[in-house]
């Protein structure tokens, strides 16, 4: 899947969006489904400061570094319905293949994160 770091115009609301590879990200549609103002791509500094990662290495595992819980998680329903999620362990030279069920029932609860599942 693709991992996108998005922010509202004010920058007060930040989302990590996991979207099925090959799907088109339409800002207006995703913003409406999440019930927020128009989303845009967050600058690289957001990734570095909030998630201790860089462009190209961003993934769901980056949420470990969000100690202040500033980043919300949104997942494309097709990603959530897959058996596995492949992601970088905060380093784009490696890839992890993790059962989606383990992410949803173990990893995210351990971080006290509730994912918003949306259809894209």
Order of alpha helices (4+ residues) and beta strands (2+ residues): beta-beta-alpha-beta-alpha-beta-alpha-beta-beta-beta
